[in-house]
Amino acid sequence: MALRRTPRNGRKADPAQDAALPEAAGLPARAAAARAVAELLGQNRALALEDALAQHVRSLAPADAGLARAIATTTFRRLGLIRRTLDARLERGLPEHQPVLLALLATGAAQILDLAVPDHAAVDLAVRLAKADQRTQHLAGLVNAVLRRIARERDEILAGTAPLADGAPDWLAEHWQETYGPERAEAIARAHLAGATVDITVKADPELWAARLGAALLPTGSLRLPAETAPVPSLDGFEAGAWWVQDAAAALPARLLEARPGERVADLCAAPGGKTAQLAAAGAQVTAIDRSAPRLERLQRNLDRLGLTAEIVTGDALSLDRAGEFDAVLLDAPCSATGTIRRHPDVAWTKAPQDITRLTILQAKLLDKAAALVKPGGRLVYCTCSLEPQEGERQISDFLAAYPAFERVPVEPAEVGGLSELIDANGDLRTLPCHLGGGTDVRGGLDGFFASRLRKKA
């Protein structure tokens, strides 16, 4: 199998752009999906799939952009199965050092195995893309043969699906088994395979908005939109600022902070702003700080739409010099985001153990800063959207050992809609994707979150 080549003019090639693409319906969508997947399978693993896609779908019609997102997302959701399938059907194994070729094969296989598109379209368009790129022109026949074989053997391949083994790299699957046990780890993987719902948080009158939107009112207070619904910006109440999109689990940490009207509350690492909106809607005087200016611009636009206000600070939370100023602090710390794999399946394949080690060091530093910002008698909620105990339970255990001035305030079942399974033995919040029927019934599951509520002794 040929090695990846660089064009003679020194320009870095872009998949499907080195030769004119033949006109064919659906080809631009396939090209965009393949480019985005190739970026993440190559050296740019720090890039999120949604950001990679955003670069490649800008010029596409809405239908093509939607198809590109579906193909790329499905590719990562099924990547373990796809890799195993390709490896068994390639004489020389997976082309790990040829991400463009691997992306063409993987996105083609994803369409055949898990999307409602004709097999012949998936195969033909993948072959056209291969022929249009000088790095893969000579491998178009291979692409054709492998994908046609997958189409013929589709039922057999799907019958051999193993959610946990296929849903994450070995190191992560083994970690979940050690942490949650084999049965729970398998249930988490099934929930990831089922995908995510769209949940919203309303400013007021959840029963009213559930009726207007045909949504389910969850025990935790969030609304869950129907699986088949119009684009979010076109829904009743969006432009009027009555609600915002926020996973039901992601909405819980800010509620546990119990912000009161007039209180000074710091929201550290605040973007994209769902929790800031919750705190502001409760009447608190919120200071929202984040390092990313573009993400804070999005936060400000959301607050403007919602008719809410907050002090926006662009900068590193570790540099915030306002010790003892806040009645409450919410720290949604940067993390591996393994709790969001059901909606961001690329996370499972772009993270590595060293990423978690690096992030735990940062989390500990941010907890130190948060502790200094809280006034005596004040509250601190620490949370991460991670399934890894190093980023959750162990952080709080280490923090409480180092800070005797803080004590845990256990979460009560009534605060999470009576769902006592969301509370661990220490009284902390621990949601899993398989909770609330994730992967097993129509209730749809939750993102994986950890949150601990602490009080600074007066």
C-alpha positions, 0 to 999 in steps of 0.5 A, spaced: 500 500 500 502 506 497 505 511 503 502 518 503 505 523 498 506 530 498 505 534 492 511 536 488 509 544 489 510 543 496 502 544 497 499 540 503 493 536 499 486 537 501 482 531 500 477 531 494 480 538 492 486 536 488 482 534 482 475 537 479 470 532 482 465 530 477 458 532 479 454 528 482 448 528 487 451 528 495 458 528 493 459 535 496 457 532 503 461 526 502 467 530 501 466 534 507 465 528 511 471 525 509 475 531 510 473 532 517 474 525 519 481 525 515 483 531 520 481 527 526 484 520 524 490 524 522 495 528 526 489 533 529 486 529 534 485 535 539 480 538 534 473 537 535 469 533 530 464 539 530 469 544 529 472 540 523 465 539 520 464 547 521 470 548 516 468 544 511 460 545 510 460 552 510 459 553 502 454 547 502 446 547 502 443 545 508 441 538 506 448 537 504 451 540 511 446 535 515 448 529 511 455 531 512 454 531 519 450 525 519 456 521 516 461 524 520 458 523 526 456 516 524 463 514 522 465 515 529 459 512 533 461 506 529 468 507 529 470 500 533 466 496 528 468 499 522 475 499 524 475 491 525 471 490 519 476 494 515 482 490 518 479 484 516 478 485 509 484 489 507 490 484 506 495 489 509 491 491 515 488 498 516 492 504 513 493 508 519 498 512 516 494 514 510 488 518 514 485 520 507 484 513 505 482 511 511 477 516 512 474 514 505 473 507 507 470 509 514 465 514 511 463 509 506 462 503 511 458 508 516 453 509 510 453 502 508 452 499 515 448 505 519 445 510 514 439 510 510 442 511 503 443 506 498 449 502 498 451 503 490 451 511 492 455 510 498 460 506 494 460 510 487 461 516 491 467 514 495 470 511 489 469 518 485 472 521 491 478 517 491 479 518 484 479 525 485 485 525 490 492 524 487 494 521 494 488 515 493 487 515 485 491 509 484 487 506 490 480 507 487 479 500 485 481 498 492 476 502 495 470 499 490 472 492 492 472 493 500 466 497 500 462 492 495 464 487 500 462 490 506 455 491 502 454 484 501 456 482 508 452 487 512 447 483 516 453 478 518 457 484 520 452 488 524 450 481 527 457 481 530 456 488 533 459 488 541 457 495 544 463 496 549 468 493 544 466 497 538 464 503 542 471 505 545 478 504 544 481 498 549 484 503 554 477 506 555 473 500 555 477 497 560 477 503 565 469 503 565 469 496 566 474 497 572 470 503 575 463 501 573 463 493 572 462 489 566 454 490 566 454 497 567 460 499 562 456 495 557 450 499 558 454 505 558 456 503 551 449 501 549 447 508 550 453 511 546 450 507 540 443 510 541 445 517 540 443 523 544 436 527 545 435 534 545 434 537 551 432 544 553 432 549 560 426 554 560 426 560 564 419 559 567 412 555 566 415 548 564 409 545 563 406 550 558 412 549 554 412 542 554 405 542 551 407 547 546 413 544 543 410 537 544 416 535 549 417 531 555 417 534 562 423 530 565 423 529 573 429 533 573 425 539 570 428 539 563 424 538 557 426 533 552 424 535 545 421 529 540 426 525 536 423 528 530 423 536 530 424 542 526 430 546 527 431 548 534 432 556 531 425 555 528 421 552 534 416 556 538 419 560 544 426 560 541 427 567 538 423 570 544 428 567 549 423 563 553 428 557 553 435 554 551 438 548 549 442 544 555 442 537 556 438 535 562 444 532 566 448 539 564 443 543 567 443 539 574 450 542 577 447 550 577 441 548 580 445 544 586 448 551 587 441 554 589 443 561 587 439 566 590 437 573 587 442 578 589 447 573 590 454 574 587 456 568 583 462 566 579 461 561 573 468 559 572 470 556 565 463 559 563 462 558 555 458 556 552 453 559 557 448 554 559 449 554 566 451 562 566 443 563 563 441 558 569 444 562 574 442 569 571 435 567 571 435 565 578 436 573 579 444 572 581 449 577 579 453 573 575 461 573 573 462 569 567 469 568 566 472 564 560 479 564 556 475 563 549 473 570 546 469 567 541 466 562 545 464 568 550 461 572 544 456 566 543 455 566 550 453 574 550 449 572 544 445 567 548 444 572 554 442 577 549 436 573 546 434 570 553 434 577 556 439 576 561 445 579 564 452 577 566 459 580 567 463 577 562 470 576 563 475 574 558 481 571 561 484 565 565 480 563 571 486 562 575 488 569 574 482 572 577 484 576 583 477 577 587 478 572 593 473 571 598 468 576 594 463 571 591 457 567 595 457 561 590 462 559 585 460 554 580 466 550 577 465 546 570 472 544 569 475 543 563 475 535 562 476 529 557 468 530 556 467 522 556 460 523 559 458 526 552 460 521 547 453 519 546 452 526 542 460 527 541 462 520 539 469 522 536 471 524 544 472 516 545 477 516 539 481 522 540 482 522 547 488 518 550 490 517 558 495 522 558 490 527 556 486 525 563 493 526 567 494 533 564 487 535 565 487 533 572 492 537 574 489 543 571 482 541 575 486 541 581 489 548 580 482 551 578 479 548 585 484 551 589 482 558 585 475 556 586 476 555 594 479 562 594 474 566 591 468 563 596 467 567 602 466 564 608 459 560 609 459 560 601 458 554 596 462 551 591 459 546 586 465 542 582 463 539 576 465 535 570 462 532 564 467 526 564 466 518 566 473 518 569 473 518 577 480 521 576 476 528 574 470 527 579 470 523 585 478 523 586 478 530 585 473 532 591 476 526 595 483 530 595 480 537 595 477 535 602 483 532 605 487 538 603 481 543 605 478 542 612 475 549 611 470 545 606 465 540 607 460 536 603 453 538 602 450 532 600 445 532 594 438 530 596 433 525 591 428 531 591 433 535 588 434 531 582 427 529 581 427 523 586 432 519 581 436 517 587 440 512 582 443 519 580 447 520 587 453 516 589 454 513 596 458 520 598 452 524 596 455 527 590 451 527 583 454 522 578 449 521 572 451 516 567 449 515 559 445 509 561 441 512 566 433 515 565 433 509 560 439 511 555 440 505 550 434 501 552 428 505 552 424 512 549 426 516 555 433 517 552 438 517 557 443 523 560 450 525 559 455 523 564 456 528 569 459 528 576 458 534 581 459 535 588 456 541 592 461 544 598 460 549 603 466 553 606 465 553 613 464 560 616 
